[in-house]
Amino acid sequence: MPKTYKTDIIGYKFDELHESIQQCIYEHDYENFVDQVDFNELEEAFRKEFIADYGADAVQVIYDVSYSQGSGACCTAELDVDTVLRKLSLPDEWASTLNEIKSGKLTIDSINVIRCGAANFYCHEKTCRVEIEYTYDDVVDRCDVSKIVDLEEMLNDEIRELLCDFHKQLEDYFEEATSFEAYCDHHDEEVIYTETGKIVDSVFIENAHVIEGYQLSLGFDEAPKFWRGSTSS
């Protein structure tokens, strides 16, 4: 004779669980949760700022917020020579170099941001550097040409500082987006849990008869005073 088995399942939404259980679920689901973090908006903002400041083209941004060795942010790009030279027109220290360029004695052919080394698995700001290609005639003093090296170093420091600021923004956003508070705010309301935090298979509750209500946990110390009297023999 077939038998019918019935069981009662007390289901909880995430925000109805005890905080300690919520923390356990968050920690168990952490790796899956962090994979959903989207940095596209921050990356696009950095890219637009970089293009505006340097007339950059072919910009590739690389970053890692894993807090591991070598994590950080770097980039590659082709900088616009005229845009960079306009930035140099403000400090007096570059006046002699600009004069050599204007006179045609010194020609800057290209300014690029490149990765350091043929293969680099790190991506912090010091894994990229500025490389300037230039030509000069025999009249140019070697001291003037050394200014090109100084210019590379100046641009290195400037761009690496931007990359450090960008990586700090990524880290701050990552911390906020993967916090316990963020997990609670964005948790799937359709998921039902047992009191201990196990997910109830939707098959069991798909066509179930649902009784609304709450199961209250009431410890002895929390009970009303008239419940706590000792029994008389």
N, C-alpha and C positions, 0 to 999 in steps of 0.2 A: 504494500500500500504506500503510495507516495506520501511524503511528509512535507509540510510547509514550515519553513524556518523564518522567524522574524527577529529583527534586532533593532534596537534604538541607537541612532547615531546623534550625538550632541555636537553640532557643528558651530564653529566660530569663524567670524571674519577676522582678518589680521589685526585690526584695531581693537578687537574684543579680547585678544589674548593678553596674558600677563607680559609685562615688558621684558622679563628675563627670557621668556619663550620667543618673543619677537627678536631679541638679540641673537639667539641661537639660530633662528631662521635666516637672519641677515648674514651672519658669519658663514653659514653653510652655502648661501646663495651668492656670496660676495664676488667670486671670480666671474660668474655669469653676469652679475650686475655691472661690474666695471667694464666688461666688454661692450656694453651698450652706450658708453659715454661718447659723445660726438663733439669733436674739437673743430669741426669745419668752420664755424662762425668766427672763432678766434684766429684760425689760420688765414681765413680770407681777409680779416681786418689787418693782420700783420702784412700780408702780401700787398694790399692796397697802399699801406703806409710806406712800404719799402719801394714800391714803384713810384710813388709820388716824390719821395726824397731823392732817389737816385736815377730816375728815368729807366728803371730796370726792366729787362726783358728776359724771357725764358727762366722765370723764377721757379726754383724747386725748393720747397721747405721740407726739412726732415727733422723729426723730433721723437723723443722717448721720455715718458713720464713714469717709468717703472721704478725709479729711485735706485736703480742698479748702477754698477760702475760703468762710466761712459755715457750715462743718460744726459739728456740736455736737448739743445736745438741748434741746428746749423742750416745753411742754405747754399745754393749755387745760383748764379745769375750773371747776366751780361749788363753791366752798368753803362749808362749813356755818358760818353766823355764830356760833352758840353754841359750836362747837368752837374756833373761832379766839379768841373772847372768853375762853374758859377758859384758853387758852394765855397770854393777856395778864394774867391775874390774878396771875401770879407776879412779874413785874417791877414795882417801885413806880412807875416812870415813867409807867405807864398808869393809875394809880389815879384821877386826876381825870377822865380820859376815860370810864372805866368808871362812875364816879359819875354823870356826865351821862347815860349810857345807861340806868342803873338808874332815874334820876329821870324818865325819859321825855322829857327836853329834847332828847336826841340819839338818833336812831333809825338804825341801820345796816340797810338793806333787803337788800343782797346784797354778796357778795365773790366776784369772779370773776377767774380767770386768763385773759387774752385775748392774742391775737397782736397785735403792733405793726404798724399799717398795714393798709390794705385788702388788699394783695397782697405777700407776702414770700417770696422764694425761698430765703432763708437759714433755718437752724433752730438757731442757737446760743442759749444761755440768755437773751441780751439781746433776742431777738425776741419775747419774751412779757413781760407785766407784769400786776400786780395792779390791779384797778379796783374801788373801793368806791362803791356807791350809798348815799346817806344823805339824811335829812331832819332839819331842826332848827327849833325855834321861835325867836322873836325875842329870847328871854331869853338864849340861849346866846352867850357871848362869842366873837368871831371867833378869838381865840387858841386857844380850846378846839377849834373846828372845824379849825384848822390841824393838830391832832393826827391828823386823818384822813389828811392827806397824809403825815405822818410814819409812820403805820401802813402805808400803801401802800408806802412806801419800805422799811420794815423787812421786810415780807412779801416784797417784791421780792428783797431781798438774801438772805433765808432760802431762798426757793424756787429762786433761781438757783444758790445754792451746792449745793443738792440735785441740780439738773440737771447741774452740772459734775461732781459725784461720780459720777453715773449715767453720764455720757458717758465718764469715765475708766474705769469698769468695762467699758463696751462696747469701748473701744479695747484694753484689756488682754486681754479675751476674744478679740477679733478677731485680735490679734497671735499669741496662742497657738493659736487654731483654724486659722489659715492659715499657720503656720510649716512649714518643710521637714520637721521632725520629725513634725508632725501628719499631713502628706501621706504620709509613709512608713508611719505606723501605720495609716492608713485606706485604703491603696491597694487596688484591686481585684485579688485574687489570681488571678482567672480570665484576666486580660490577659497575653498572652505577647509578649515583645519580642525583637528581634534584638540582637546585641551592641552595635550603635550606637544603640539606643533606639527603633527604628521598631517600631510595633505590627504583629504578624503577623496577617493577616486570618484570622479563625476558619475560613473556608471551606477554607483550606489544611491545617488541622490537625484538622478535625472528625472525619474518619475515618482519620487518619494512623496509621501504625505508630510508636509512640513507644519510643525506646531511652533508658533512664535513664542518666545519666552527666554528667560535667562536662568542659568544655573549659578546660584550665588554660593561662593565658598565662604563659610563662616567658621572661623576658628573658635575654640572654647574661650580664649581670652577676650575675644571680641563679642561674645554673646551678651545679651542683656543681663543685668544683675540678678533679676528674678529667676534666670535659668541656672545661675551658678551656685545656688544654695545647696548645702550638703543634705543628703537624705538621712532621715532619722531611722534608727533601728527599731 
